[in-house]
Amino acid sequence: MKTSIYADRELWEKFKLKAARRGIEVSQALEELIKDELLKRCLTKFLRE
């Protein structure tokens, strides 16, 4: 899926640099962040039950 986002320019440049240093595409880095956030929320919900 293709999407657009708005981000602070300086923050975005730092994010792209970090992804490049890891040897991954920005889209892959964003996907990892989304998955991590969803996992964190699921674990938090599970631990509260």
Residue, then its C-alpha position, 0 to 999 in steps of 0.5 A: m500500500k502506498t500512503s503519504i504522511y507529514a513529518d517535521r523535516e529535521l526529524w524525517e532526515k534523521f529517520k532516513l539517515k538511521a534507516a540508511r545506517r541500518g541498511i534498510e529502506v525507510s518503508q521497511a523501518l516504518e513498517e517495523l515501527i508500526k509492528d512494534e507499536l501494535l505488539k506493545r499495545c497488545l502486550t500491554k492490553f494482555l498484561r492488564e487483563 
